Amino acid sequence: MDVIFDPTRQTAPGGTAAPAAAGDLIKDGDQRTFMADVIQASREVPVLVDFWATWCGPCKTLTPTLEKVVRGAQGRVRLVKIDIDKNRQLVQQLGQMGLPLQSVPTVVGFVQGQIADLFQGALPEGEVKKFVENLLKMGGGTMPGADILAEAKAAAEAGDHRGALELFAALAQAEPENPEAFAGLARALMNLDEEEQAGQVLESVPAKLKDHAEIASVRSALQLAIEGRAAREKLGEFERRLAADADDHAARIELAVALNAMGERAQAVDALVEAIRRDRAWNEEAARKQLLKFFEAWGFDDPATLAGRRKLSTLLFR
């Protein structure tokens, strides 16, 4: 039997084989072209091999998903589809090397001529995308969306909210199941004083993403912004009420909301921690719940959140 698959070889049987052309992202392969289409090509970019069969129902679901994700990678990964019934010699050799192909669909990722990872069964698009992202990381690369996301975040941090808006919008269009794209788009709109449009973006988020941490965070931030404006107008009233009665917990919570709207996060935390210290159980622990809402809106890695969590933990567990 001729050796069809040998990861140590640099050429295909019968001579030198050039890697697949840059624009040839998706192709049907066989045991004759395996070395060129997969082993050699994976030395340039990661290659997915979709082992399938005509009688396999799940294959008919998975293959279009694979093709969509590979096209979305814009040339950073390739897909080779191999019918196992027409390539039994290849399947046998791969099996002898410890690669199980008794069950289809089986998708195998190759990086630098070697098997890097695999999965079996028809996964949803999000899981397939994660698989490809991990494969790209092994090869030292990223998905195009990761580059756009990094650029959008950099623009937002630099205060270029219009630029961030355009980048997040492009990412949301390219990856309609990316929660960071929707969250970033909504935050950019908020920073441009377009809160109504930000709300519309959050309403348009796919149902499967509505409870994602990034979406929940910006939703809380939007609600706090709206509540904060109303509270700021009554800042003096809350201060007078607290001067008259230090146990006016409702006034202290509203004061915290106003302080947050003014960007005084540390003071907002202190106000709520003081309310918790005075009466943790008041109104079904309203002060603690408001503080947790701040943390969610700010982001759990935000310095103000980290400092606030330490203060809350010290109070609750002393």
C-alpha contacts under 8 A as a table, 3 or more apart, distances in Angstrom:
res1	aa1	res2	aa2	distance
3	V	6	D	6.98
3	V	13	P	7.89
3	V	93	Q	7.95
4	I	13	P	7.31
4	I	31	Q	6.47
4	I	32	R	7.25
4	I	34	F	7.34
4	I	35	M	7.24
4	I	90	L	6.49
4	I	93	Q	7.52
5	F	34	F	7.27
5	F	35	M	6.52
5	F	90	L	7.33
5	F	93	Q	7.09
5	F	94	L	7.34
6	D	9	R	5.63
6	D	35	M	7.97
7	P	10	Q	7.91
7	P	39	I	6.71
7	P	113	G	5.66
7	P	114	Q	6.13
8	T	113	G	7.85
9	R	12	A	7.48
10	Q	16	T	7.88
10	Q	40	Q	6.83
11	T	15	G	6.22
11	T	16	T	4.80
11	T	17	A	5.68
11	T	35	M	7.04
11	T	36	A	7.42
11	T	40	Q	7.33
12	A	15	G	5.92
12	A	16	T	5.98
12	A	17	A	5.64
12	A	33	T	7.69
12	A	35	M	5.09
12	A	36	A	6.09
13	P	16	T	7.89
13	P	35	M	7.95
17	A	35	M	7.71
17	A	36	A	5.32
17	A	40	Q	7.52
18	A	36	A	6.31
18	A	40	Q	7.29
18	A	41	A	7.86
19	P	36	A	5.59
19	P	37	D	6.33
19	P	40	Q	5.50
19	P	41	A	4.44
19	P	44	E	7.86
20	A	24	D	6.24
20	A	36	A	7.07
20	A	37	D	5.86
20	A	41	A	5.84
21	A	24	D	5.16
21	A	25	L	7.93
22	A	25	L	6.97
22	A	75	G	6.81
23	G	75	G	7.05
24	D	27	K	6.99
24	D	78	R	7.80
25	L	70	V	7.42
25	L	71	R	7.37
25	L	75	G	6.36
25	L	77	V	7.29
25	L	78	R	4.69
25	L	79	L	6.09
26	I	67	E	7.13
26	I	70	V	7.86
26	I	78	R	6.01
26	I	79	L	4.73
26	I	80	V	5.92
26	I	81	K	7.77
27	K	79	L	6.50
27	K	80	V	5.13
27	K	81	K	6.28
28	D	80	V	5.59
28	D	81	K	4.72
28	D	82	I	6.13
29	G	33	T	6.19
29	G	34	F	6.46
29	G	37	D	6.99
29	G	80	V	5.71
29	G	81	K	5.66
29	G	82	I	5.26
30	D	33	T	5.55
30	D	34	F	5.90
30	D	82	I	5.89
30	D	83	D	7.60
30	D	86	K	7.79
30	D	87	N	6.21
31	Q	34	F	5.19
31	Q	87	N	5.90
31	Q	89	Q	7.33
31	Q	90	L	5.50
32	R	35	M	7.60
33	T	36	A	5.42
33	T	37	D	5.79
34	F	37	D	5.18
34	F	38	V	5.47
34	F	39	I	6.94
35	M	38	V	5.58
35	M	39	I	4.86
35	M	40	Q	5.97
36	A	39	I	6.05
36	A	40	Q	4.99
36	A	41	A	6.20
37	D	40	Q	6.51
37	D	41	A	5.55
37	D	80	V	7.10
38	V	41	A	5.19
38	V	42	S	5.70
38	V	47	V	6.14
38	V	49	V	7.57
38	V	80	V	7.26
38	V	110	F	7.20
38	V	113	G	7.43
39	I	42	S	5.37
39	I	43	R	6.94
39	I	110	F	7.29
39	I	112	Q	7.39
39	I	113	G	4.45
39	I	114	Q	7.25
40	Q	43	R	5.55
40	Q	44	E	7.61
40	Q	112	Q	7.95
40	Q	113	G	6.36
41	A	44	E	5.58
41	A	45	V	6.53
41	A	46	P	7.68
41	A	47	V	7.06
41	A	113	G	7.85
42	S	45	V	4.93
42	S	46	P	4.79
42	S	47	V	5.27
42	S	110	F	5.93
42	S	111	V	5.17
42	S	112	Q	5.18
42	S	113	G	5.47
43	R	46	P	7.32
43	R	111	V	6.48
43	R	112	Q	4.12
43	R	113	G	5.73
44	E	112	Q	7.28
45	V	76	R	6.03
45	V	77	V	5.57
45	V	78	R	7.23
45	V	111	V	7.06
45	V	112	Q	7.79
45	V	139	G	7.30
46	P	76	R	7.27
46	P	77	V	5.05
46	P	78	R	6.55
46	P	109	G	6.89
46	P	110	F	5.66
46	P	111	V	4.82
46	P	112	Q	7.32
46	P	135	L	6.79
46	P	136	L	6.54
46	P	139	G	6.65
47	V	77	V	5.69
47	V	78	R	4.74
47	V	79	L	5.74
47	V	80	V	7.22
47	V	109	G	5.77
47	V	110	F	5.18
47	V	111	V	6.74
48	L	77	V	7.39
48	L	78	R	6.04
48	L	79	L	4.72
48	L	80	V	6.16
48	L	107	V	6.59
48	L	108	V	5.71
48	L	109	G	4.59
48	L	110	F	6.38
49	V	79	L	5.86
49	V	80	V	4.80
49	V	81	K	5.77
49	V	82	I	7.07
49	V	107	V	5.50
49	V	108	V	5.15
49	V	109	G	6.36
49	V	110	F	7.84
50	D	63	T	7.42
50	D	79	L	7.20
50	D	80	V	6.16
50	D	81	K	4.65
50	D	82	I	6.03
50	D	105	P	6.95
50	D	106	T	6.17
50	D	107	V	4.67
50	D	108	V	6.76
51	F	81	K	6.15
51	F	82	I	4.97
51	F	83	D	6.01
51	F	84	I	6.16
51	F	101	L	7.68
51	F	104	V	6.45
51	F	105	P	5.73
51	F	106	T	5.26
51	F	107	V	6.11
52	W	56	C	6.98
52	W	59	C	5.95
52	W	81	K	7.25
52	W	82	I	6.20
52	W	83	D	5.10
52	W	84	I	6.04
52	W	104	V	5.57
52	W	105	P	5.08
52	W	106	T	7.01
53	A	56	C	5.31
53	A	59	C	7.14
53	A	83	D	5.25
53	A	84	I	5.95
53	A	85	D	6.51
53	A	104	V	7.07
53	A	105	P	7.66
54	T	83	D	7.55
56	C	59	C	5.39
56	C	60	K	7.06
56	C	104	V	6.93
56	C	105	P	7.44
57	G	60	K	5.54
57	G	61	T	7.19
58	P	61	T	5.17
58	P	62	L	6.20
58	P	105	P	6.87
58	P	121	G	6.92
58	P	122	A	5.57
59	C	62	L	5.04
59	C	63	T	5.84
59	C	104	V	7.09
59	C	105	P	5.38
59	C	121	G	7.95
59	C	122	A	6.79
60	K	63	T	5.84
60	K	64	P	7.21
61	T	64	P	6.31
61	T	65	T	6.97
61	T	122	A	6.72
62	L	65	T	5.16
62	L	66	L	6.20
62	L	105	P	7.69
62	L	122	A	5.05
62	L	123	L	6.80
62	L	124	P	7.88
63	T	66	L	5.06
63	T	67	E	6.22
64	P	67	E	5.04
64	P	68	K	6.18
65	T	68	K	5.12
65	T	69	V	6.29
65	T	124	P	7.70
65	T	125	E	5.96
65	T	128	V	7.69
66	L	69	V	5.27
66	L	70	V	6.08
66	L	79	L	7.77
66	L	125	E	7.83
66	L	128	V	6.99
67	E	70	V	5.14
67	E	71	R	6.10
67	E	79	L	7.30
68	K	71	R	5.26
68	K	72	G	6.18
69	V	72	G	4.95
69	V	73	A	6.37
69	V	125	E	7.53
69	V	128	V	7.39
69	V	129	K	6.20
69	V	132	V	7.99
70	V	73	A	5.09
70	V	74	Q	7.07
70	V	75	G	7.60
70	V	77	V	6.20
70	V	78	R	6.33
70	V	79	L	6.80
71	R	74	Q	5.43
71	R	75	G	7.18
72	G	144	P	7.82
72	G	174	A	7.67
73	A	76	R	5.46
73	A	77	V	6.32
73	A	143	M	5.59
73	A	144	P	6.07
74	Q	77	V	7.59
74	Q	144	P	7.16
75	G	78	R	6.78
76	R	136	L	7.73
76	R	141	G	7.75
76	R	142	T	7.94
76	R	143	M	7.23
77	V	132	V	7.93
77	V	136	L	7.52
82	I	87	N	7.44
83	D	86	K	5.59
83	D	87	N	6.41
84	I	87	N	5.05
84	I	88	R	5.93
84	I	91	V	6.55
85	D	88	R	5.86
87	N	90	L	5.53
87	N	91	V	6.40
88	R	91	V	4.94
88	R	92	Q	6.01
89	Q	92	Q	5.10
89	Q	93	Q	6.29
90	L	93	Q	5.17
90	L	94	L	6.14
91	V	94	L	5.19
91	V	95	G	6.06
91	V	101	L	6.67
92	Q	95	G	5.04
92	Q	96	Q	6.29
93	Q	96	Q	5.08
93	Q	97	M	6.48
94	L	97	M	5.06
94	L	98	G	6.58
94	L	99	L	5.33
94	L	100	P	7.51
94	L	101	L	7.95
95	G	98	G	5.11
95	G	99	L	4.76
95	G	100	P	5.43
95	G	101	L	6.71
96	Q	99	L	7.22
100	P	103	S	7.54
101	L	104	V	6.75
101	L	106	T	6.66
103	S	106	T	6.69
103	S	120	Q	7.32
104	V	120	Q	6.68
104	V	121	G	6.63
105	P	120	Q	5.75
105	P	121	G	5.31
105	P	122	A	6.82
106	T	118	L	7.16
106	T	119	F	5.89
106	T	120	Q	4.36
106	T	121	G	6.43
107	V	118	L	5.44
107	V	119	F	5.45
107	V	120	Q	6.26
108	V	115	I	6.97
108	V	116	A	7.64
108	V	117	D	5.99
108	V	118	L	4.24
108	V	119	F	6.71
109	G	115	I	5.97
109	G	116	A	5.49
109	G	117	D	5.17
109	G	118	L	5.82
109	G	135	L	6.78
110	F	113	G	6.06
110	F	114	Q	5.28
110	F	115	I	4.56
110	F	116	A	5.30
110	F	117	D	7.28
111	V	114	Q	5.40
111	V	115	I	6.49
111	V	116	A	5.92
111	V	135	L	7.48
111	V	138	M	7.29
111	V	139	G	6.14
112	Q	139	G	7.54
116	A	135	L	7.21
116	A	138	M	7.81
117	D	135	L	7.38
123	L	127	E	6.01
123	L	128	V	6.18
124	P	127	E	5.52
124	P	128	V	6.35
125	E	128	V	5.05
125	E	129	K	6.08
126	G	129	K	5.12
126	G	130	K	6.36
126	G	177	E	7.59
127	E	130	K	5.06
127	E	131	F	6.25
128	V	131	F	5.03
128	V	132	V	6.30
129	K	132	V	5.10
129	K	133	E	6.07
130	K	133	E	4.95
130	K	134	N	6.13
131	F	134	N	5.25
131	F	135	L	6.22
132	V	135	L	4.92
132	V	136	L	6.13
133	E	136	L	5.10
133	E	137	K	6.27
133	E	142	T	6.38
133	E	143	M	6.24
134	N	137	K	5.02
134	N	138	M	6.38
135	L	138	M	5.18
135	L	139	G	6.55
136	L	139	G	5.00
136	L	140	G	6.18
136	L	141	G	4.83
136	L	142	T	5.48
136	L	143	M	7.22
137	K	140	G	4.87
137	K	141	G	5.15
137	K	142	T	6.05
138	M	141	G	7.44
142	T	146	A	6.23
142	T	147	D	7.33
143	M	146	A	5.38
143	M	147	D	7.06
144	P	147	D	5.29
144	P	148	I	6.50
145	G	148	I	5.04
145	G	149	L	6.00
145	G	171	L	6.30
145	G	174	A	7.79
145	G	175	E	7.50
146	A	149	L	5.02
146	A	150	A	6.15
147	D	150	A	5.21
147	D	151	E	6.24
148	I	151	E	5.10
148	I	152	A	6.05
148	I	167	L	6.49
148	I	168	F	7.70
148	I	171	L	6.66
149	L	152	A	5.04
149	L	153	K	6.14
149	L	167	L	7.48
149	L	168	F	7.01
149	L	171	L	7.16
149	L	180	E	7.93
149	L	181	A	7.36
150	A	153	K	5.21
150	A	154	A	6.16
151	E	154	A	5.08
151	E	155	A	6.21
151	E	164	A	7.87
151	E	167	L	7.51
152	A	155	A	5.10
152	A	156	A	6.26
152	A	163	G	7.33
152	A	164	A	4.66
152	A	165	L	7.65
152	A	167	L	5.36
152	A	168	F	6.13
153	K	156	A	5.06
153	K	157	E	6.16
153	K	164	A	6.88
153	K	184	G	7.86
154	A	157	E	5.14
154	A	158	A	6.17
154	A	164	A	7.98
155	A	158	A	5.08
155	A	159	G	6.32
155	A	160	D	5.02
155	A	161	H	6.67
155	A	163	G	6.26
155	A	164	A	5.21
156	A	159	G	5.10
156	A	160	D	5.44
156	A	161	H	5.31
156	A	163	G	7.75
156	A	164	A	5.40
156	A	188	A	7.33
157	E	160	D	7.48
160	D	163	G	5.37
160	D	164	A	6.18
161	H	164	A	4.85
161	H	165	L	5.92
161	H	188	A	5.39
161	H	189	L	7.81
161	H	191	N	6.62
161	H	192	L	6.79
162	R	165	L	5.00
162	R	166	E	6.46
162	R	188	A	7.20
162	R	192	L	7.53
163	G	166	E	5.29
163	G	167	L	6.37
164	A	167	L	5.15
164	A	168	F	6.00
164	A	184	G	7.83
164	A	185	L	7.63
164	A	188	A	6.42
165	L	168	F	5.29
165	L	169	A	6.01
165	L	184	G	7.58
165	L	185	L	5.55
165	L	188	A	5.32
165	L	189	L	6.92
166	E	169	A	5.13
166	E	170	A	6.20
167	L	170	A	5.11
167	L	171	L	6.22
168	F	171	L	5.00
168	F	172	A	6.09
168	F	181	A	5.16
168	F	182	F	7.18
168	F	184	G	5.96
168	F	185	L	5.15
169	A	172	A	5.10
169	A	173	Q	6.22
169	A	181	A	7.05
169	A	182	F	7.78
169	A	185	L	6.10
170	A	173	Q	5.18
170	A	174	A	6.19
171	L	174	A	5.04
171	L	175	E	5.76
171	L	176	P	7.86
171	L	178	N	7.92
171	L	181	A	5.79
172	A	175	E	5.08
172	A	176	P	5.08
172	A	177	E	7.56
172	A	178	N	6.55
172	A	181	A	5.01
172	A	182	F	6.15
173	Q	176	P	5.66
175	E	178	N	5.51
175	E	181	A	7.87
177	E	206	P	7.13
177	E	209	L	7.36
178	N	181	A	5.46
178	N	182	F	6.93
179	P	182	F	5.32
179	P	183	A	6.11
179	P	209	L	6.27
179	P	212	H	7.00
179	P	214	E	6.46
179	P	215	I	6.53
180	E	183	A	5.02
180	E	184	G	5.80
180	E	214	E	6.24
180	E	215	I	7.67
181	A	184	G	5.23
181	A	185	L	6.05
182	F	185	L	5.05
182	F	186	A	6.17
182	F	201	V	6.91
182	F	202	L	7.17
182	F	205	V	6.92
182	F	215	I	7.36
183	A	186	A	5.21
183	A	187	R	6.20
183	A	202	L	7.70
183	A	214	E	5.93
183	A	215	I	5.38
183	A	218	V	6.06
184	G	187	R	5.10
184	G	188	A	6.05
185	L	188	A	5.18
185	L	189	L	6.33
185	L	198	A	7.51
185	L	201	V	7.56
186	A	189	L	5.15
186	A	190	M	6.26
186	A	197	Q	7.69
186	A	198	A	4.44
186	A	199	G	7.29
186	A	201	V	6.10
186	A	202	L	6.88
186	A	218	V	7.11
187	R	190	M	4.94
187	R	191	N	6.18
187	R	198	A	7.08
187	R	218	V	6.54
188	A	191	N	5.10
188	A	192	L	6.32
189	L	192	L	4.97
189	L	193	D	6.33
189	L	194	E	4.96
189	L	195	E	6.37
189	L	197	Q	6.78
189	L	198	A	5.44
190	M	193	D	4.99
190	M	194	E	5.28
190	M	195	E	5.00
190	M	198	A	6.12
190	M	222	L	7.38
191	N	194	E	7.37
194	E	197	Q	5.50
194	E	198	A	6.27
195	E	198	A	4.82
195	E	199	G	6.16
195	E	222	L	7.22
196	E	199	G	5.11
196	E	200	Q	6.40
197	Q	200	Q	4.90
197	Q	201	V	6.25
198	A	201	V	5.10
198	A	202	L	6.42
198	A	222	L	7.93
199	G	202	L	5.14
199	G	203	E	6.24
199	G	219	R	7.98
199	G	222	L	7.64
200	Q	203	E	4.98
200	Q	204	S	6.27
201	V	204	S	5.11
201	V	205	V	6.59
202	L	205	V	5.34
202	L	215	I	7.40
202	L	219	R	7.18
205	V	209	L	6.45
205	V	210	K	6.26
206	P	209	L	5.51
206	P	210	K	6.59
207	A	210	K	5.37
208	K	211	D	7.34
209	L	212	H	5.22
209	L	215	I	7.30
210	K	215	I	6.19
210	K	216	A	7.17
211	D	215	I	6.64
211	D	216	A	6.06
212	H	215	I	5.36
212	H	216	A	6.11
213	A	216	A	5.05
213	A	217	S	5.98
214	E	217	S	5.14
214	E	218	V	6.49
215	I	218	V	5.41
215	I	219	R	6.06
216	A	219	R	5.05
216	A	220	S	6.16
216	A	296	E	7.30
216	A	297	A	7.70
217	S	220	S	5.26
217	S	221	A	6.21
217	S	296	E	5.00
217	S	297	A	4.41
217	S	298	W	7.07
217	S	299	G	6.51
218	V	221	A	4.79
218	V	222	L	6.07
218	V	297	A	5.94
219	R	222	L	5.21
219	R	223	Q	6.31
219	R	297	A	7.45
220	S	223	Q	5.10
220	S	224	L	6.04
220	S	293	K	6.63
220	S	294	F	7.72
220	S	296	E	6.80
220	S	297	A	5.02
221	A	224	L	5.08
221	A	225	A	6.10
221	A	294	F	7.81
221	A	296	E	7.95
221	A	297	A	4.50
221	A	298	W	7.15
222	L	225	A	5.09
222	L	226	I	6.41
223	Q	226	I	5.26
223	Q	227	E	6.17
224	L	227	E	4.98
224	L	228	G	5.59
224	L	257	V	7.23
224	L	261	A	7.40
224	L	297	A	7.95
225	A	228	G	4.97
225	A	229	R	6.37
225	A	261	A	6.17
226	I	229	R	5.58
226	I	230	A	6.97
227	E	230	A	5.45
227	E	231	A	6.27
227	E	257	V	7.21
228	G	231	A	4.94
228	G	232	R	5.99
228	G	257	V	5.41
228	G	258	A	4.97
228	G	259	L	7.89
228	G	260	N	7.04
228	G	261	A	4.80
229	R	232	R	5.22
229	R	233	E	6.70
229	R	258	A	7.14
229	R	261	A	6.68
230	A	233	E	5.53
230	A	234	K	7.09
230	A	258	A	7.90
231	A	234	K	5.29
231	A	235	L	6.25
231	A	254	E	6.27
231	A	255	L	7.09
231	A	257	V	6.50
231	A	258	A	4.86
232	R	235	L	5.01
232	R	258	A	4.70
232	R	259	L	7.57
232	R	261	A	7.25
232	R	262	M	7.72
233	E	236	G	7.91
234	K	237	E	5.20
234	K	238	F	6.45
235	L	238	F	5.32
235	L	239	E	6.37
235	L	255	L	6.40
235	L	258	A	6.61
236	G	239	E	5.14
236	G	240	R	6.20
237	E	240	R	5.16
237	E	241	R	6.20
238	F	241	R	5.11
238	F	242	L	6.23
238	F	251	A	5.09
238	F	252	R	6.96
238	F	254	E	7.12
238	F	255	L	5.96
239	E	242	L	5.21
239	E	243	A	6.17
239	E	251	A	7.73
239	E	255	L	7.39
240	R	243	A	5.02
240	R	244	A	6.29
241	R	244	A	5.14
241	R	245	D	6.04
241	R	246	A	7.88
241	R	248	D	6.99
241	R	251	A	6.66
242	L	245	D	4.85
242	L	246	A	4.82
242	L	247	D	7.22
242	L	248	D	6.02
242	L	251	A	6.63
242	L	252	R	6.94
243	A	246	A	6.26
245	D	248	D	5.57
246	A	249	H	7.75
247	D	275	A	7.89
247	D	278	R	7.23
248	D	251	A	5.51
248	D	252	R	6.48
249	H	252	R	4.98
249	H	253	I	6.20
249	H	275	A	6.03
249	H	282	W	7.73
250	A	253	I	5.28
250	A	254	E	6.26
251	A	254	E	5.11
251	A	255	L	6.01
252	R	255	L	4.95
252	R	256	A	6.29
252	R	271	A	6.30
252	R	272	L	7.05
252	R	275	A	6.73
253	I	256	A	5.06
253	I	257	V	6.44
253	I	271	A	7.13
253	I	272	L	6.19
253	I	275	A	7.43
253	I	287	A	6.25
253	I	290	Q	7.61
254	E	257	V	5.04
254	E	258	A	6.30
255	L	258	A	5.06
255	L	259	L	6.14
255	L	268	A	7.49
255	L	271	A	7.45
256	A	259	L	5.01
256	A	260	N	6.13
256	A	267	Q	7.36
256	A	268	A	4.26
256	A	269	V	7.08
256	A	271	A	5.72
256	A	272	L	6.47
257	V	260	N	5.17
257	V	261	A	6.33
257	V	268	A	6.86
258	A	261	A	5.10
258	A	262	M	6.40
258	A	268	A	7.94
259	L	262	M	5.02
259	L	263	G	6.43
259	L	264	E	5.11
259	L	265	R	6.75
259	L	267	Q	6.71
259	L	268	A	5.30
260	N	263	G	5.07
260	N	264	E	5.27
260	N	265	R	5.16
260	N	267	Q	7.95
260	N	268	A	5.62
261	A	264	E	7.40
264	E	267	Q	5.50
264	E	268	A	6.19
265	R	268	A	4.96
265	R	269	V	6.19
265	R	304	A	6.47
266	A	269	V	5.14
266	A	270	D	6.27
266	A	304	A	6.44
266	A	308	G	7.55
267	Q	270	D	4.98
267	Q	271	A	6.19
268	A	271	A	5.21
268	A	272	L	6.49
269	V	272	L	5.30
269	V	273	V	6.06
269	V	291	L	6.83
269	V	308	G	6.01
270	D	273	V	5.05
270	D	274	E	6.06
271	A	274	E	5.22
271	A	275	A	6.35
272	L	275	A	4.91
272	L	276	I	6.18
272	L	287	A	5.56
272	L	288	R	7.06
272	L	290	Q	7.72
272	L	291	L	6.48
273	V	276	I	5.04
273	V	277	R	6.09
273	V	287	A	7.63
273	V	288	R	7.72
273	V	311	K	7.37
273	V	312	L	6.52
273	V	315	L	7.76
274	E	277	R	4.94
274	E	278	R	6.21
275	A	278	R	5.22
275	A	279	D	6.24
275	A	280	R	7.02
275	A	287	A	6.24
276	I	279	D	5.28
276	I	280	R	4.19
276	I	281	A	7.74
276	I	285	E	7.72
276	I	287	A	5.97
276	I	288	R	6.47
277	R	280	R	6.13
277	R	315	L	7.05
279	D	282	W	5.58
280	R	285	E	5.62
280	R	287	A	7.30
280	R	288	R	7.36
281	A	284	E	5.50
281	A	285	E	4.56
281	A	286	A	7.70
282	W	285	E	5.32
282	W	286	A	6.51
282	W	287	A	7.79
283	N	286	A	5.44
285	E	288	R	5.53
285	E	289	K	6.31
286	A	289	K	5.13
286	A	290	Q	6.07
287	A	290	Q	5.10
287	A	291	L	6.25
288	R	291	L	5.06
288	R	292	L	6.29
289	K	292	L	5.11
289	K	293	K	6.23
290	Q	293	K	5.00
290	Q	294	F	6.40
291	L	294	F	5.04
291	L	295	F	6.42
292	L	295	F	4.99
292	L	296	E	6.24
293	K	296	E	5.08
293	K	297	A	6.18
294	F	297	A	5.13
294	F	298	W	6.05
294	F	305	T	7.76
295	F	298	W	5.22
295	F	299	G	5.88
295	F	300	F	5.97
295	F	305	T	5.15
296	E	299	G	5.24
296	E	300	F	6.31
298	W	302	D	6.15
298	W	304	A	7.75
298	W	305	T	6.78
299	G	302	D	5.40
299	G	305	T	7.03
300	F	305	T	5.92
300	F	306	L	7.09
301	D	305	T	6.67
301	D	306	L	6.56
302	D	305	T	5.17
302	D	306	L	6.32
303	P	306	L	5.10
303	P	307	A	6.12
304	A	307	A	5.17
304	A	308	G	5.93
305	T	308	G	4.99
305	T	309	R	6.01
306	L	309	R	5.19
306	L	310	R	6.40
307	A	310	R	5.23
307	A	311	K	6.46
308	G	311	K	5.12
308	G	312	L	6.14
309	R	312	L	5.01
309	R	313	S	5.98
310	R	313	S	5.14
310	R	314	T	6.09
311	K	314	T	5.14
311	K	315	L	6.26
312	L	315	L	5.15
312	L	316	L	6.12
313	S	316	L	5.16
313	S	317	F	5.73
313	S	318	R	7.83
314	T	317	F	5.56
314	T	318	R	5.52
315	L	318	R	5.75
